[in-house]
């Protein structure tokens, strides 16, 4: 089932300018660009092998437990809510295969879960900014794997707060434990840590 964004919500000129700038910079500068309520986030270091290996392991382990119609997808495109002024790029997106059809960014309402592998160079982007943005976008589950510490958390159950929507439930885990993301449980055994050879 594809859910399209509400076309009646207006897109700000400021957001359009930031999005155009990000598109131009992606071809010229290394790293990862995203847009938040505060502006453009640039993680200057491209993800390293432990980061990408963790994302790949998490994706493969999830997909072994999922029906064929659900994917734990790595890669482009972004997740974007234009009227909200947010464009993010989760490391792994749990999404129905049919919602991947079409052109352009994914609308956040199509995601079952967003999964992030914490960046060595900008951990606050995953632990602070995305913890704020993902419930604002309505993404029902946010899982964080942190190779710096060998820990993580799964956040769910969005509820209103005076600061805006937030996740009400947080389940912390340490590497070596099983972790449940939505309906699927995977092992965290053998996930790489930064600084390990």
C-alpha positions as CSV (number, residue, x, y, z in Angstrom):
1,X,0.0,0.0,0.0
2,X,1.5,3.3,-1.0
3,X,0.6,6.4,1.0
4,X,1.3,9.7,-0.7
5,X,2.1,12.9,1.1
6,X,-0.6,15.5,1.6
7,X,-0.1,17.9,-1.3
8,X,-2.0,20.7,0.5
9,X,0.8,21.2,3.0
10,X,3.2,23.9,1.8
11,X,6.9,23.5,1.2
12,X,8.9,26.4,2.4
13,X,11.2,28.3,0.0
14,X,14.0,27.9,2.6
15,X,13.7,24.1,2.5
16,X,13.7,24.1,-1.3
17,X,16.9,26.2,-1.3
18,X,18.5,23.8,1.2
19,X,17.5,20.8,-0.8
20,X,18.9,22.3,-4.0
21,X,22.2,23.1,-2.2
22,X,22.5,19.6,-0.9
23,X,21.9,18.1,-4.3
24,X,24.7,20.3,-5.7
25,X,27.1,19.5,-2.9
26,X,26.6,15.8,-3.1
27,X,28.4,15.7,-6.4
28,X,31.3,17.9,-5.2
29,X,32.0,17.0,-1.6
30,X,32.6,13.7,0.2
31,X,30.3,12.6,3.0
32,X,26.7,12.4,3.7
33,X,24.2,15.3,3.6
34,X,20.8,15.5,5.3
35,X,18.3,18.3,6.1
36,X,16.9,18.8,9.6
37,X,14.7,21.5,11.2
38,X,18.0,23.2,12.2
39,X,19.5,23.1,8.7
40,X,21.9,21.0,6.7
41,X,23.9,18.2,8.5
42,X,27.1,17.2,6.8
43,X,28.9,14.2,8.1
44,X,32.2,14.8,6.4
45,X,33.6,11.4,6.7
46,X,32.2,8.7,4.4
47,X,31.1,5.7,6.4
48,X,33.9,3.2,7.0
49,X,34.0,-0.5,6.8
50,X,32.7,-1.3,10.3
51,X,29.8,1.1,9.8
52,X,28.8,-0.4,6.4
53,X,29.5,-4.0,7.6
54,X,27.2,-3.5,10.6
55,X,24.5,-2.1,8.3
56,X,24.9,-5.1,6.0
57,X,24.8,-7.6,8.8
58,X,21.7,-6.1,10.4
59,X,19.9,-5.9,7.0
60,X,20.7,-9.5,6.1
61,X,19.8,-10.8,9.5
62,X,16.4,-9.0,9.4
63,X,15.6,-10.2,5.9
64,X,16.2,-13.8,6.9
65,X,13.2,-13.4,9.3
66,X,11.0,-11.3,7.0
67,X,8.4,-12.3,4.4
68,X,9.5,-11.6,0.8
69,X,7.2,-8.6,0.7
70,X,9.2,-6.7,3.4
71,X,12.8,-5.6,2.8
72,X,15.5,-4.3,5.1
73,X,16.8,-1.9,2.4
74,X,20.2,-0.2,2.3
75,X,21.0,2.5,-0.2
76,X,19.2,5.4,-1.9
77,X,16.8,7.1,-2.0
78,X,16.3,9.4,1.0
79,X,13.3,9.7,3.2
80,X,11.7,13.1,2.8
81,X,8.8,15.1,4.1
82,X,8.9,18.3,2.2
83,X,6.3,20.3,4.1
84,X,8.0,19.3,7.4
85,X,11.3,20.4,5.9
86,X,13.2,17.2,6.7
87,X,15.2,14.9,4.4
88,X,17.0,12.0,6.0
89,X,18.9,8.9,4.9
90,X,18.6,6.0,7.2
91,X,21.3,3.3,7.0
92,X,18.7,0.6,6.7
93,X,15.0,1.1,6.0
94,X,12.4,-1.6,6.8
95,X,9.8,-1.1,4.0
96,X,7.3,-3.0,2.0
97,X,8.6,-3.9,-1.4
98,X,5.6,-2.3,-3.1
99,X,6.3,1.0,-1.4
100,X,9.7,1.1,-3.1
101,X,8.2,1.4,-6.5
102,X,8.1,4.8,-8.3
103,X,10.5,7.7,-8.4
104,X,12.0,10.1,-5.9
105,X,12.4,10.0,-2.1
106,X,10.4,7.6,0.1
107,X,7.7,9.3,2.1
108,X,8.2,8.6,5.8
109,X,4.8,7.1,6.2
110,X,5.9,4.1,4.1
111,X,8.7,3.1,6.5
112,X,8.1,0.3,9.1
113,X,11.4,1.2,10.8
114,X,14.5,3.3,10.4
115,X,17.8,1.8,11.5
116,X,21.0,3.8,12.0
117,X,24.6,2.7,12.6
118,X,26.1,5.5,14.8
119,X,28.7,7.5,13.0
120,X,32.1,7.7,14.5
121,X,32.5,11.3,13.5
122,X,29.0,12.7,14.3
123,X,27.2,10.5,16.9
124,X,24.8,13.2,18.0
125,X,23.2,13.1,14.6
126,X,21.9,9.6,15.4
127,X,21.5,9.8,19.1
128,X,19.9,13.3,19.3
129,X,18.8,14.8,15.9
130,X,17.3,11.6,14.4
131,X,15.8,10.6,17.8
132,X,13.8,13.9,17.4
133,X,13.2,13.9,13.7
134,X,12.0,10.3,13.2
135,X,9.0,10.5,15.5
136,X,8.2,13.9,14.0
137,X,8.1,12.2,10.6
138,X,5.9,9.4,12.0
139,X,8.4,6.6,11.6
140,X,7.0,4.1,14.1
141,X,10.3,2.3,15.1
142,X,13.8,3.7,15.3
143,X,16.7,1.3,16.0
144,X,20.3,2.5,16.8
145,X,23.4,0.4,16.7
146,X,26.5,2.0,18.2
147,X,29.8,0.4,17.2
148,X,31.7,2.9,19.4
149,X,30.3,1.3,22.6
150,X,28.8,-2.0,21.5
151,X,25.3,-0.9,22.6
152,X,22.1,0.3,21.0
153,X,18.4,1.0,21.5
154,X,15.1,0.4,19.9
155,X,12.6,3.2,20.2
156,X,8.9,2.9,19.5
157,X,5.4,4.1,20.5
158,X,5.2,7.7,19.3
159,X,3.3,10.0,21.7
160,X,2.8,13.8,21.9
161,X,4.9,15.9,24.2
162,X,5.2,19.7,24.7
163,X,8.4,19.5,22.5
164,X,6.6,17.6,19.8
165,X,6.2,13.9,19.0
166,X,8.6,11.6,20.8
167,X,9.2,7.9,21.3
168,X,7.6,6.6,24.5
169,X,9.4,3.3,24.7
170,X,13.1,2.7,24.7
171,X,14.7,-0.8,24.9
172,X,18.5,-0.7,25.3
173,X,20.7,-3.6,24.4
174,X,24.3,-4.6,24.4
175,X,26.1,-6.4,21.5
176,X,25.7,-10.1,22.0
177,X,22.0,-9.9,23.0
178,X,19.1,-10.6,20.7
179,X,17.3,-7.4,19.7
180,X,13.7,-7.1,18.4
181,X,12.9,-4.6,15.8
182,X,9.1,-4.6,15.0
183,X,8.1,-8.2,14.6
184,X,11.6,-9.5,13.9
185,X,14.3,-10.6,16.4
186,X,17.9,-10.8,15.3
187,X,21.2,-11.6,17.0
188,X,23.8,-8.9,17.6
189,X,26.6,-11.4,18.0
190,X,29.7,-10.6,15.9
191,X,28.7,-7.0,15.0
192,X,32.0,-5.1,14.5
193,X,33.1,-2.3,16.8
194,X,35.1,0.7,15.8
195,X,38.8,0.3,16.5
196,X,38.7,-3.5,16.3
197,X,40.9,-5.2,13.7
